[in-house]
Amino acid sequence: MKTRGMVVVCAVLLLTGCTKAVVADDPAAAAASEAARARQSVPTTAPTKAPPQPVTAPPQPPTLAKNPIYGVGKLTANCPEPKARPTSEANVRAYYTQFTACLNTAWAPAIRKAGFTFTPPKLDIVAGRSPDLPCDADAYGIYCGDTIYVDAQVDLDEYRKDPELVRGWMAFVIAHEYGHHVQALTGMEKAAFDRRLKLNGVDLALEESRRYELQASCFGGVYVGADLAAFRKDPGWADLFAKVVGSTDDDGYDHGSTKNHAYWSMAGFRAASPAACNTFTATAAQVS
């Protein structure tokens, strides 16, 4: 309690310089004298300069709010689920390699239809070690530069615990990271980065990050929904996907709440079209 009291006193005295106190014989007199000096230091006239007003967020650029990718219609996909199971690093690599090839086949026509040049992403699968990233990040799945990085060790560990659930997670993760590749190819990655540089305050920047990440999840849902009939001939697959996208967390407040993550992922899944994924014109509550 004494330590806390001294901190409070110093915080108050910071207003008048927080000078070192001298211990007097009469504590009451010393306190009164200190209070008098503090009152004398308070200005008697109002400041002439008004406090700075908060800067509002600039409007969303057309590249984000009206991107041509929203108008390409439904994706067409007809790829079966990769047969490889995450029992070894090689198998994990085989799974993601086949899945990425299917994503390329589905997204390439849409990217070109929207008027952009299509190039496939690179794929880097590592197990139990941090990849050599050109950007500062550390996660299970990462899109950086033009490359998708995935830590196979997570899949290997989780497959032993729940084989069915991890298959859902693997499908979601690669489709989500590919969603970032779609954003890069359509100019949205750069537009979102440039916009965040202009924002004033952490809250606005985090909101923009959530818009960006929730859109990537929505794009992931678009592909899985488009390929539903061929991907897994299992009536329970839709429920599994819903369970996966509805079990995320957002400790950093930069990817979206569990509720909103499920909402946008399933919106893409049901529509099978990028038109469902315009998070940049959504209300703040929809991207919280």
C-alpha positions, 0 to 999 in steps of 0.5 A: 500500500505504501508503494502504491501511495507513493506512486499516486502522489508522484503522479499528481505532482508530475503536474507541477514538476514532481520534485523531490519532497523534503520531510518536515517536522510537521507533516500537516504543515508540509502538506498544506504548504505543498497544496498551496504551491500546487494551487498557485501553479494552476493557470487562472485563464483558459488555454487559447489553443483548442485541443487537437480533434481526432482524425477520422478514417479516410474513405475506403479507396475503390480498390477495396470498396469496389474491386472488380473481383466482387463482380466475377460471379461464382467460382467453379471448382471440381477437385477431390479432397487430397488423399494424403493425411498428416502423418509425416511432413512429406504427407502434409506437403503433398496435401497442401501442394495438391490443394494449392493446385486446385485453388489455382485452377478455381481462382485463376479464371476469376482473377483474369475475369476481373482484369488482373494478371494471375500468378500462382503463389509459392508454397513453403511447408516446414515442420517445428521450426520458424520459416525464413520469412521476409516479414515479421510474423510467426503463426501456423499459417502465414502469407508473406510476399508471394508465398504461403507458409504452413507449419506442418508440425501443428497438423502432425500433432493435432492429427493424433488428437482429432483426425477429422477436425484437423482435416477441416482446419487444414482445408480452412488454413490453406484456403484462408492464406490463399485468400490473401494471395487473391488480395495481393493479385487484385491490388487490395493488399497494397491498398489496405497497407497504404490505408492503414498508414494513414489511420490515426490510432490503434483502434482504427488500425486494428479494425482495418486489419480485421476487415482484411483478415475477415475477407481472406477467411471469406475468400477461403469459404468461397472456394470450399463452398464452390468445391463442396460437391467434389471435395468431400462426398460427405454430408457432414463436411459443411458442418465440420467447416462451420465448426472450424470457422466458428472456433477461432479466437482473436487475442490480438483483436486483429482477426475478428471475433469468433462470431464475425469470423464464422459469419464471413467465412460461412457467407463466402461458403454459402455464396461461393462467390467473392461478392459476399466478401466485401468487408471493407464496406461493412459496418464496424460491428460486422468486423469487430 
